[in-house]
Amino acid sequence: FSPGLLVVAGSFAAFRLLNLGLERLVPPPPSARRNRWKWRNIWTSLAHSVLSGGGALAGLSPCRFYLHPEMSNDLVGTHPPGAHSLVAVSVGYFIEDFVDMLCNQKLHQSWELLFHHSVVIICFGIAVLLHQYVGFALVALLVEINSIFLHLRQILLMANLVHTTCYRLNSLINLGTYVVFRIATLAWMTRWLFLNRQNVPPATYAVGTVGMAIMTPMNIILFYRLLRSDFLK
């Protein structure tokens, strides 16, 4: 039994327990009480983003992966310490969030995120099970730095704080980190896949290419939605 799968299972259980206890830790404001599960869900997602985004940033500084692309293969031993566990923890979270949305939200409201989570679980799952491309998965977790501000935006919206300075400041940081840690990171990953296509097994390359082909337009559409909602109205 793979130790990575134990970490995934432990992570799933930990995030599930956190989700169940969050209403006591962070009571929802009156404006969010009609959608209590969503309030808990966003705070759980925020906790994951802080953990995984912060861990990825710490593990990759100073630009270790960009200087040493061989980190994509765990077998050469050049990935940052704890990277495999961090990716496994993220797989556990994405499974927990998938189940949470499936149980509490209508399919037509959540299908985009369910689809996104399915792609991430498959791609990260390959890294966890095969102990390969862990460094590549760690780069993908840099996206979670932007997710911190995406989740804060949702929390502020649910708390009816949209007209505050805090919301405006978060909107600016959200858009800036979106370009740096989401769009630029996905562009770099796509470029890396293309340049290293001869060194990556065909099946893995196909999964990675399909994943990038799905994620890139999804993120461009989300960027436009954020820009339109927070700055173009």
Phi, psi and chi 1 to 4 in degrees:
 res  aa     phi    psi   chi1   chi2   chi3   chi4
   1 PHE       -  125.9 -165.8   74.2      -      -
   2 SER   -67.3  130.2  169.3      -      -      -
   3 PRO   -57.4  -32.0  -21.4   31.7      -      -
   4 GLY   -60.7  -37.6      -      -      -      -
   5 LEU   -68.1  -32.3  -68.7  179.5      -      -
   6 LEU   -65.3  -40.2  -73.6  175.4      -      -
   7 VAL   -64.7  -41.4  176.3      -      -      -
   8 VAL   -60.1  -47.0  169.8      -      -      -
   9 ALA   -64.4  -41.8      -      -      -      -
  10 GLY   -64.8  -39.3      -      -      -      -
  11 SER   -65.0  -44.5  169.9      -      -      -
  12 PHE   -56.4  -47.8  175.2   88.5      -      -
  13 ALA   -64.1  -41.3      -      -      -      -
  14 ALA   -65.1  -44.2      -      -      -      -
  15 PHE   -69.9  -30.8  -80.5  109.3      -      -
  16 ARG   -66.7  -43.6 -170.9   92.0  -75.4  -95.9
  17 LEU   -65.3  -40.9  -72.1  171.0      -      -
  18 LEU   -60.4  -44.7  176.1   64.5      -      -
  19 ASN   -58.5  -44.2 -175.0  -65.6      -      -
  20 LEU   -68.9  -29.1  -65.2  172.3      -      -
  21 GLY   -96.6   -3.2      -      -      -      -
  22 LEU   -68.9  -27.9  -97.5  168.8      -      -
  23 GLU   -64.3  -29.4 -154.6  162.0  -33.8      -
  24 ARG   -79.3  -37.7  -68.6 -177.4  179.3 -179.6
  25 LEU   -71.0  -43.3  -67.4  170.5      -      -
  26 VAL  -129.9   83.9 -168.4      -      -      -
  27 PRO   -59.0  136.3  -19.8   31.9      -      -
  28 PRO   -69.9  142.0   24.2  -32.5      -      -
  29 PRO   -68.7  165.8   25.6  -33.0      -      -
  30 PRO   -51.8  -37.5  -27.5   34.5      -      -
  31 SER   -68.4  -17.6   55.9      -      -      -
  32 ALA  -107.4   -0.4      -      -      -      -
  33 ARG   -71.0  -19.1  -75.0  172.9 -169.5  164.4
  34 ARG   -78.4  -13.8  -73.4 -176.3  -60.2  177.3
  35 ASN  -133.1   59.3 -152.6   -6.3      -      -
  36 ARG   -61.8  -39.4  -68.0  174.9 -178.9  -90.4
  37 TRP   -62.5  -37.7   88.2  -95.6      -      -
  38 LYS   -66.8  -39.0 -174.7   67.3  175.9  175.3
  39 TRP   -59.6  -46.7 -178.9 -101.9      -      -
  40 ARG   -65.0  -41.0  -64.3 -165.8  -53.3  -90.3
  41 ASN   -61.2  -44.3  177.4  -84.8      -      -
  42 ILE   -67.1  -41.5  -63.8  168.8      -      -
  43 TRP   -66.0  -35.8  -83.5   98.9      -      -
  44 THR   -64.0  -43.0  -54.9      -      -      -
  45 SER   -64.2  -38.3  -61.5      -      -      -
  46 LEU   -62.9  -42.2  177.8   61.6      -      -
  47 ALA   -60.3  -42.5      -      -      -      -
  48 HIS   -64.9  -42.0  167.0 -102.3      -      -
  49 SER   -63.4  -41.3  -66.0      -      -      -
  50 VAL   -63.2  -44.3  171.0      -      -      -
  51 LEU   -66.8  -53.0  173.5   66.6      -      -
  52 SER   -76.5  -41.2   58.7      -      -      -
  53 GLY   -64.8  -44.7      -      -      -      -
  54 GLY   -63.9  -41.0      -      -      -      -
  55 GLY   -65.2  -40.8      -      -      -      -
  56 ALA   -65.9  -42.4      -      -      -      -
  57 LEU   -64.5  -41.4 -165.0   61.8      -      -
  58 ALA   -67.2  -39.7      -      -      -      -
  59 GLY   -72.6  -27.3      -      -      -      -
  60 LEU   -97.3   -9.8  -70.9  167.8      -      -
  61 SER   -75.6  144.8   59.7      -      -      -
  62 PRO   -91.5   99.9   30.4  -27.8      -      -
  63 CYS    54.9   41.7  -58.2      -      -      -
  64 ARG   -61.7  -42.3  -67.4  173.2   62.3 -173.6
  65 PHE   -67.3  -37.9 -174.8   87.0      -      -
  66 TYR   -65.3  -32.7  -63.5   87.5      -      -
  67 LEU   -84.3  -25.5  -63.0  173.3      -      -
  68 HIS  -130.2   78.0  -57.0  -75.5      -      -
  69 PRO   -63.7  -14.5   13.0  -21.2      -      -
  70 GLU   -64.9  -12.2   66.3  -88.7   13.6      -
  71 MET   -61.0  -15.6  -82.7  172.0   52.8      -
  72 SER   -61.5  -23.5   62.9      -      -      -
  73 ASN  -108.2  112.6 -168.5  -29.2      -      -
  74 ASP   -62.1  -24.0 -174.4   59.0      -      -
  75 LEU   -67.7  -21.8  -61.4  176.7      -      -
  76 VAL   -84.5   -6.1  -59.4      -      -      -
  77 GLY    73.3   22.7      -      -      -      -
  78 THR  -105.8    2.8   54.2      -      -      -
  79 HIS   -74.4  153.6   66.6  -73.8      -      -
  80 PRO   -62.1  147.8  -19.4   31.3      -      -
  81 PRO   -58.5  135.6  -20.9   31.1      -      -
  82 GLY    84.0   -2.1      -      -      -      -
  83 ALA   -63.0  -43.8      -      -      -      -
  84 HIS   -61.0  -43.3 -175.6  -93.6      -      -
  85 SER   -65.3  -39.5  -64.6      -      -      -
  86 LEU   -64.1  -41.3 -173.3   63.3      -      -
  87 VAL   -65.5  -40.6  175.0      -      -      -
  88 ALA   -64.1  -39.9      -      -      -      -
  89 VAL   -60.2  -41.0  164.9      -      -      -
  90 SER   -66.2  -37.9  -72.9      -      -      -
  91 VAL   -60.2  -44.0  173.5      -      -      -
  92 GLY   -59.9  -42.0      -      -      -      -
  93 TYR   -63.9  -48.1  157.5   74.2      -      -
  94 PHE   -63.0  -34.5  -78.7  111.9      -      -
  95 ILE   -66.2  -43.2  -65.5  172.4      -      -
  96 GLU   -62.0  -43.6 -171.7  -82.5  -27.9      -
  97 ASP   -68.0  -36.4 -161.3   45.9      -      -
  98 PHE   -60.2  -48.8 -173.5   98.1      -      -
  99 VAL   -64.6  -41.5  171.9      -      -      -
 100 ASP   -60.8  -45.5 -167.5   38.0      -      -
 101 MET   -69.0  -38.9  -74.2 -170.6  -69.2      -
 102 LEU   -62.2  -35.8 -152.7   58.0      -      -
 103 CYS   -83.8  -25.2  -66.4      -      -      -
 104 ASN  -118.3   -9.0  -66.8  -70.5      -      -
 105 GLN  -130.2  146.0 -160.5  169.1   29.1      -
 106 LYS   -67.4  146.6  -68.4  177.8 -178.6  177.5
 107 LEU   -60.7  -38.2 -169.1   59.1      -      -
 108 HIS   -69.7  -16.0   74.8  -88.8      -      -
 109 GLN   -90.8  -22.7  -65.1  174.8  -47.8      -
 110 SER  -122.1    3.4   61.1      -      -      -
 111 TRP   -60.8  -34.3   71.9  -92.0      -      -
 112 GLU   -63.8  -46.2  -74.7 -178.8   82.6      -
 113 LEU   -69.5  -36.7  -86.4  175.9      -      -
 114 LEU   -62.6  -40.2  -69.1  173.7      -      -
 115 PHE   -65.2  -45.9 -173.7   55.7      -      -
 116 HIS   -57.6  -48.0  168.1  -85.4      -      -
 117 HIS   -63.2  -37.8  -76.2   16.6      -      -
 118 SER   -60.6  -44.4  -59.9      -      -      -
 119 VAL   -63.6  -45.0  173.6      -      -      -
 120 VAL   -64.2  -43.7  173.1      -      -      -
 121 ILE   -60.9  -42.1  -70.1  164.2      -      -
 122 ILE   -65.6  -49.6  -69.2  168.4      -      -
 123 CYS   -65.7  -47.2  -66.8      -      -      -
 124 PHE   -68.7  -33.9  -78.6   16.1      -      -
 125 GLY   -61.1  -38.3      -      -      -      -
 126 ILE   -61.5  -44.5  -70.6  171.3      -      -
 127 ALA   -62.1  -41.5      -      -      -      -
 128 VAL   -69.0  -45.3  170.8      -      -      -
 129 LEU   -73.8  -40.6  -70.1  172.5      -      -
 130 LEU   -91.2  -10.0  -59.9 -176.9      -      -
 131 HIS    56.7   35.4  -78.4  -98.8      -      -
 132 GLN  -129.1  152.7  -69.1 -177.1  -41.2      -
 133 TYR    60.2   29.4  -47.4  104.8      -      -
 134 VAL   -67.6  -41.6  174.5      -      -      -
 135 GLY   -62.0  -37.5      -      -      -      -
 136 PHE   -64.2  -42.7 -168.1   73.1      -      -
 137 ALA   -65.2  -34.9      -      -      -      -
 138 LEU   -65.3  -38.9 -162.9   65.9      -      -
 139 VAL   -60.9  -40.9  170.1      -      -      -
 140 ALA   -60.0  -31.1      -      -      -      -
 141 LEU   -71.6  -12.7  -76.4  176.8      -      -
 142 LEU   -59.9  -25.5  -72.0  174.5      -      -
 143 VAL   -57.2  -31.0  167.6      -      -      -
 144 GLU   -66.9  -17.7  -67.4  -61.0  -40.0      -
 145 ILE   -63.2  -42.7  -65.7  168.7      -      -
 146 ASN   -68.0  -35.0  168.0 -111.9      -      -
 147 SER   -60.0  -28.8  -66.0      -      -      -
 148 ILE   -54.1  -46.9  -66.6  170.1      -      -
 149 PHE   -79.6  -26.4  -57.2  100.4      -      -
 150 LEU   -64.8  -42.6  -86.1  175.6      -      -
 151 HIS   -71.0  -38.8  -61.6  -42.4      -      -
 152 LEU   -60.7  -38.0  -78.6  173.5      -      -
 153 ARG   -59.9  -45.0  178.4 -178.4 -179.8  -86.4
 154 GLN   -64.2  -40.1  -74.4 -173.3  -68.5      -
 155 ILE   -62.3  -44.9  -70.7  167.0      -      -
 156 LEU   -65.1  -36.8  -68.4  168.0      -      -
 157 LEU   -64.2  -45.2  -78.4  170.3      -      -
 158 MET   -67.1  -27.9  -70.6 -168.6   74.4      -
 159 ALA   -88.3    7.2      -      -      -      -
 160 ASN    58.9   41.7  -87.5  -15.9      -      -
 161 LEU  -113.0   29.4  -63.7  172.2      -      -
 162 VAL   -69.3  -23.9   69.4      -      -      -
 163 HIS   -98.2   20.0  -61.9  -62.8      -      -
 164 THR   -98.8  161.5   61.8      -      -      -
 165 THR   -62.5  -35.4  -55.8      -      -      -
 166 CYS   -60.3  -43.5 -173.7      -      -      -
 167 TYR   -65.5  -42.3 -178.6   87.4      -      -
 168 ARG   -64.2  -44.1 -157.8   71.2 -172.9  153.4
 169 LEU   -63.5  -43.4 -179.3   61.9      -      -
 170 ASN   -62.7  -37.4 -176.1   75.5      -      -
 171 SER   -61.2  -41.7  -65.7      -      -      -
 172 LEU   -65.8  -46.9  -69.7  167.5      -      -
 173 ILE   -64.6  -39.3  -61.4  171.1      -      -
 174 ASN   -59.0  -46.7 -177.6   29.9      -      -
 175 LEU   -67.9  -39.8 -143.0   61.2      -      -
 176 GLY   -64.1  -47.1      -      -      -      -
 177 THR   -70.6  -25.0   54.8      -      -      -
 178 TYR   -63.3  -44.4 -159.4  104.2      -      -
 179 VAL   -68.2  -45.0  172.4      -      -      -
 180 VAL   -75.0  -49.1  174.2      -      -      -
 181 PHE   -99.4  -10.2  -69.7  106.7      -      -
 182 ARG  -112.4  -62.1 -166.8  172.6  -73.6  -92.4
 183 ILE   -67.0  -47.9  -67.5  176.0      -      -
 184 ALA   -66.0  -39.0      -      -      -      -
 185 THR   -64.5  -45.7  -64.3      -      -      -
 186 LEU   -65.0  -36.1  -71.2  172.8      -      -
 187 ALA   -65.0  -42.5      -      -      -      -
 188 TRP   -64.7  -40.4 -170.8   91.5      -      -
 189 MET   -64.4  -40.1  -70.0  171.2   68.2      -
 190 THR   -63.1  -43.6  -57.0      -      -      -
 191 ARG   -62.7  -43.2  176.2 -179.1  174.4  -86.0
 192 TRP   -61.5  -44.0 -172.5   91.7      -      -
 193 LEU   -59.4  -44.2  -94.4  176.9      -      -
 194 PHE   -64.2  -44.6  177.8   75.3      -      -
 195 LEU   -70.4  -27.0  -67.8  177.2      -      -
 196 ASN  -109.1   21.3  -69.0  -86.5      -      -
 197 ARG   -60.6  -29.3   59.6 -168.8 -178.8  -79.8
 198 GLN   -76.3  -18.7  -66.6  179.7  -24.0      -
 199 ASN   -98.2   -3.0  -57.3  -40.3      -      -
 200 VAL  -108.7  131.4  179.2      -      -      -
 201 PRO   -54.3  143.7  -24.2   33.0      -      -
 202 PRO   -52.9  -43.2  -26.8   34.6      -      -
 203 ALA   -64.5  -44.3      -      -      -      -
 204 THR   -66.4  -39.8  -52.1      -      -      -
 205 TYR   -63.2  -39.6  179.5   74.9      -      -
 206 ALA   -64.0  -44.4      -      -      -      -
 207 VAL   -62.0  -45.5  170.9      -      -      -
 208 GLY   -63.5  -42.3      -      -      -      -
 209 THR   -65.7  -44.6  -56.6      -      -      -
 210 VAL   -63.0  -41.6  170.0      -      -      -
 211 GLY   -59.6  -46.2      -      -      -      -
 212 MET   -65.8  -37.9  -69.6  -63.8  101.4      -
 213 ALA   -65.5  -29.8      -      -      -      -
 214 ILE   -81.9  -46.3  -68.5  167.6      -      -
 215 MET   -67.6  -39.4  -67.5  -62.3 -177.9      -
 216 THR   -61.0  -53.4  -58.8      -      -      -
 217 PRO   -64.7  -34.7   15.5  -26.3      -      -
 218 MET   -60.3  -41.7  -76.0 -178.2   74.3      -
 219 ASN   -74.3  -32.9  -80.3  -78.1      -      -
 220 ILE   -66.7  -41.3  -68.9  170.1      -      -
 221 ILE   -64.0  -43.8  -68.8  166.6      -      -
 222 LEU   -63.5  -38.9  178.4   57.0      -      -
 223 PHE   -60.4  -44.0 -179.0   78.2      -      -
 224 TYR   -63.0  -41.5  171.9   71.0      -      -
 225 ARG   -61.6  -43.3  -72.7  175.4 -179.5  171.1
 226 LEU   -64.9  -44.6  -71.2  168.6      -      -
 227 LEU   -61.1  -44.2 -168.2   64.4      -      -
 228 ARG   -67.1  -42.1 -174.7 -178.7   62.2 -175.7
 229 SER   -71.5  -43.5  175.1      -      -      -
 230 ASP   -97.6  -18.0  -72.1   -6.7      -      -
 231 PHE  -130.4  -22.8  -66.1   96.6      -      -
 232 LEU  -100.9   -4.4  -59.6 -178.3      -      -
 233 LYS   -74.1      -  -82.6 -171.3  176.1  179.7
